[in-house]
Amino acid sequence: MPVEEVTLTAKFKVDLTDVDESVVSEIYRLFEEYKEIVNELLGLAVDKHITSFVELCHAKYHELRQRYSALPSMYIVTACRHVASIYKSFMKLKRLGMCEKDRPTFRGRAIWLHGQVFRLDAEGWRASIAVHGGRWITLRLLHGEYHERFRGMEHGEARLVLRDDGLYLNVSFSQTIILPEPDANARVIAVDVNENVIAYGNDDFVERFETYEGIIRTRYFLKRRRIQSKIRGRELQRMLLEKYRGREWRRIRETYYKAAKEIINKAKEIGAAVIVMEDLEIHREDKGSEGLNGRLHRWSYGRFQRILEYQAKLNGLNVVYVDPRDTSRICPVCGNEMDPSPNGRRLMRCRRCGLEEDRDVIAVKNLTRRYYEECANAKTPKTSL
């Protein structure tokens, strides 16, 4: 049976109510020095076009180690990794035309913590962090029922994040899971992700979960444009844009988790062992109209797929990705091409057998059919993004 490692991130707020002032000042000093290191490395990465953290380490490690001699050396190594990640993301956004800046900047609101400078006590929910001079500080983490699921999991690296409302620690956890074998005898639930609705089911049933994602994202997009055109002052404008961007993502994320929970509960109810999804790859720039391109840029179908995938695996369900080509246009009964029906905007009618069905229902049934065809042809299904 397949064995996979699922990685999750838990966010904890750090309790600073009873922390000594010297500890708080040590934390702020850590943030300030880490910011200086990262921005210096970013300048080098941009000037020399370095995308490898190994090259950055070779170029600057010894110089930075001498300058920041009281700082644990692993912070310099992780800063190199951090900078390589920032610069690669920046270059990708530049290629997509989504960034107007000439070079990236780091505001110093996050510190990557390697396992050598970070320890976690999951029993008492306390974190120990190495600081200057080889000393360690211990911080109490605020926790609730949500965090109980991480007890017993292995923890990896973490990030210390400074926000306006306090200090947070984001910890990476991993868990090894044994999954059922995806084969022709497994019962499945196929999932078709659209802009405003998620359809799921198989040959026996199809249900819909209304997300209204396209509508929600368009509203927030128009709100951001009004802010950019009417609000003067870059700092106020940035604050409002971040506020509404965060509000938009929280709303969408809540919808994604609700949809994933509903699909997984249905899979358990009918005894399904596999969830089938489309191996989507949308080339957004080739869709013709500017409005449609904008909607596709705002549609984050991949995030929902990743959420559903890890939630499914945590519940012992395997996830398989199949070819999505023409799943809404091919008749699931006879395999012939279908045409739009005059009886409804989303209805399709088969030229050969006369089947008339909603596009979402057709897609779900075709995804189910495609999974079983791949299994019958002894073709190994794609099981990861």
Solvent accessible surface area in square Angstrom, and as a share of the most:
residue,aa,sasa,rsa
1,M,156,0.69
2,P,38,0.24
3,V,90,0.52
4,E,50,0.22
5,E,118,0.53
6,V,9,0.05
7,T,83,0.48
8,L,15,0.07
9,T,86,0.50
10,A,0,0.00
11,K,100,0.42
12,F,1,0.00
13,K,72,0.31
14,V,5,0.03
15,D,15,0.08
16,L,63,0.31
17,T,114,0.66
18,D,141,0.73
19,V,37,0.21
20,D,87,0.45
21,E,150,0.67
22,S,71,0.46
23,V,32,0.19
24,V,41,0.24
25,S,66,0.43
26,E,15,0.07
27,I,5,0.03
28,Y,118,0.45
29,R,109,0.40
30,L,2,0.01
31,F,9,0.04
32,E,93,0.42
33,E,26,0.11
34,Y,2,0.01
35,K,70,0.30
36,E,77,0.35
37,I,0,0.00
38,V,0,0.00
39,N,52,0.27
40,E,54,0.24
41,L,0,0.00
42,L,4,0.02
43,G,19,0.18
44,L,35,0.17
45,A,0,0.00
46,V,30,0.17
47,D,97,0.50
48,K,136,0.58
49,H,111,0.50
50,I,19,0.10
51,T,50,0.29
52,S,38,0.24
53,F,75,0.31
54,V,75,0.43
55,E,95,0.43
56,L,0,0.00
57,C,23,0.14
58,H,148,0.66
59,A,58,0.45
60,K,28,0.12
61,Y,53,0.20
62,H,135,0.60
63,E,81,0.36
64,L,0,0.00
65,R,77,0.28
66,Q,147,0.66
67,R,120,0.44
68,Y,25,0.10
69,S,80,0.51
70,A,44,0.34
71,L,3,0.01
72,P,27,0.17
73,S,36,0.23
74,M,34,0.15
75,Y,1,0.00
76,I,0,0.00
77,V,38,0.22
78,T,1,0.01
79,A,0,0.00
80,C,0,0.00
81,R,72,0.26
82,H,12,0.06
83,V,0,0.00
84,A,7,0.05
85,S,48,0.31
86,I,38,0.19
87,Y,6,0.02
88,K,112,0.48
89,S,60,0.39
90,F,15,0.06
91,M,51,0.23
92,K,117,0.50
93,L,70,0.35
94,K,76,0.32
95,R,176,0.64
96,L,96,0.48
97,G,65,0.62
98,M,111,0.50
99,C,29,0.17
100,E,174,0.78
101,K,118,0.50
102,D,126,0.66
103,R,104,0.38
104,P,16,0.10
105,T,92,0.53
106,F,22,0.09
107,R,139,0.51
108,G,8,0.08
109,R,89,0.33
110,A,21,0.17
111,I,0,0.00
112,W,24,0.09
113,L,1,0.00
114,H,48,0.21
115,G,41,0.40
116,Q,120,0.53
117,V,5,0.03
118,F,4,0.02
119,R,141,0.52
120,L,22,0.11
121,D,68,0.35
122,A,27,0.21
123,E,140,0.63
124,G,36,0.35
125,W,1,0.00
126,R,107,0.39
127,A,0,0.00
128,S,24,0.16
129,I,1,0.00
130,A,6,0.05
131,V,0,0.00
132,H,9,0.04
133,G,61,0.59
134,G,61,0.58
135,R,127,0.46
136,W,87,0.31
137,I,8,0.04
138,T,79,0.46
139,L,1,0.01
140,R,99,0.36
141,L,0,0.00
142,L,74,0.37
143,H,86,0.38
144,G,35,0.34
145,E,159,0.71
146,Y,103,0.39
147,H,20,0.09
148,E,74,0.33
149,R,124,0.45
150,F,3,0.01
151,R,86,0.31
152,G,84,0.81
153,M,30,0.14
154,E,130,0.58
155,H,74,0.33
156,G,35,0.33
157,E,60,0.27
158,A,5,0.04
159,R,109,0.40
160,L,1,0.00
161,V,27,0.16
162,L,29,0.15
163,R,102,0.37
164,D,144,0.75
165,D,76,0.39
166,G,22,0.22
167,L,2,0.01
168,Y,24,0.09
169,L,1,0.01
170,N,34,0.17
171,V,0,0.00
172,S,33,0.21
173,F,2,0.01
174,S,21,0.14
175,Q,72,0.32
176,T,88,0.51
177,I,19,0.10
178,I,113,0.58
179,L,0,0.00
180,P,29,0.18
181,E,93,0.42
182,P,20,0.13
183,D,57,0.29
184,A,55,0.42
185,N,145,0.74
186,A,13,0.10
187,R,99,0.36
188,V,1,0.01
189,I,0,0.00
190,A,0,0.00
191,V,1,0.00
192,D,7,0.04
193,V,8,0.05
194,N,39,0.20
195,E,30,0.13
196,N,50,0.25
197,V,17,0.10
198,I,2,0.01
199,A,0,0.00
200,Y,1,0.01
201,G,0,0.00
202,N,7,0.04
203,D,89,0.46
204,D,108,0.56
205,F,43,0.18
206,V,32,0.18
207,E,65,0.29
208,R,103,0.38
209,F,32,0.13
210,E,87,0.39
211,T,6,0.04
212,Y,111,0.42
213,E,5,0.02
214,G,12,0.11
215,I,75,0.38
216,I,10,0.05
217,R,24,0.09
218,T,45,0.26
219,R,148,0.54
220,Y,15,0.06
221,F,61,0.25
222,L,83,0.41
223,K,62,0.26
224,R,34,0.12
225,R,141,0.52
226,R,119,0.43
227,I,15,0.08
228,Q,96,0.43
229,S,67,0.43
230,K,146,0.62
231,I,48,0.24
232,R,189,0.69
233,G,46,0.44
234,R,213,0.78
235,E,113,0.51
236,L,82,0.41
237,Q,42,0.19
238,R,91,0.33
239,M,109,0.49
240,L,35,0.18
241,L,20,0.10
242,E,73,0.33
243,K,91,0.39
244,Y,39,0.15
245,R,119,0.43
246,G,24,0.23
247,R,101,0.37
248,E,7,0.03
249,W,64,0.22
250,R,129,0.47
251,R,111,0.41
252,I,1,0.01
253,R,97,0.35
254,E,99,0.45
255,T,23,0.13
256,Y,3,0.01
257,Y,79,0.30
258,K,113,0.48
259,A,0,0.00
260,A,1,0.01
261,K,138,0.58
262,E,65,0.29
263,I,0,0.00
264,I,8,0.04
265,N,78,0.40
266,K,37,0.16
267,A,0,0.00
268,K,110,0.47
269,E,128,0.57
270,I,33,0.17
271,G,54,0.52
272,A,7,0.05
273,A,25,0.20
274,V,1,0.00
275,I,0,0.00
276,V,0,0.00
277,M,0,0.00
278,E,11,0.05
279,D,49,0.25
280,L,40,0.20
281,E,132,0.59
282,I,35,0.18
283,H,102,0.46
284,R,59,0.22
285,E,118,0.53
286,D,101,0.52
287,K,88,0.37
288,G,73,0.70
289,S,62,0.40
290,E,155,0.69
291,G,50,0.48
292,L,58,0.29
293,N,31,0.16
294,G,20,0.19
295,R,102,0.37
296,L,18,0.09
297,H,85,0.38
298,R,44,0.16
299,W,24,0.08
300,S,20,0.13
301,Y,22,0.08
302,G,16,0.15
303,R,107,0.39
304,F,1,0.00
305,Q,3,0.01
306,R,125,0.46
307,I,15,0.08
308,L,0,0.00
309,E,20,0.09
310,Y,52,0.20
311,Q,31,0.14
312,A,0,0.00
313,K,10,0.04
314,L,51,0.25
315,N,58,0.30
316,G,30,0.28
317,L,10,0.05
318,N,2,0.01
319,V,0,0.00
320,V,0,0.00
321,Y,3,0.01
322,V,3,0.02
323,D,55,0.29
324,P,34,0.21
325,R,169,0.62
326,D,57,0.29
327,T,4,0.03
328,S,25,0.16
329,R,102,0.37
330,I,42,0.21
331,C,0,0.00
332,P,24,0.15
333,V,108,0.62
334,C,39,0.23
335,G,28,0.27
336,N,34,0.17
337,E,61,0.27
338,M,4,0.02
339,D,48,0.25
340,P,103,0.65
341,S,9,0.06
342,P,116,0.73
343,N,94,0.48
344,G,29,0.27
345,R,214,0.78
346,R,81,0.29
347,L,49,0.25
348,M,6,0.03
349,R,97,0.36
350,C,3,0.02
351,R,153,0.56
352,R,163,0.59
353,C,64,0.38
354,G,45,0.43
355,L,50,0.25
356,E,61,0.27
357,E,49,0.22
358,D,24,0.12
359,R,78,0.29
360,D,4,0.02
361,V,17,0.10
362,I,0,0.00
363,A,0,0.00
364,V,0,0.00
365,K,51,0.22
366,N,4,0.02
367,L,0,0.00
368,T,2,0.01
369,R,79,0.29
370,R,49,0.18
371,Y,0,0.00
372,Y,69,0.26
373,E,76,0.34
374,E,21,0.10
375,C,23,0.14
376,A,81,0.63
377,N,115,0.59
378,A,95,0.74
379,K,121,0.51
380,T,121,0.70
381,P,14,0.09
382,K,94,0.40
383,T,44,0.26
384,S,61,0.39
385,L,96,0.48
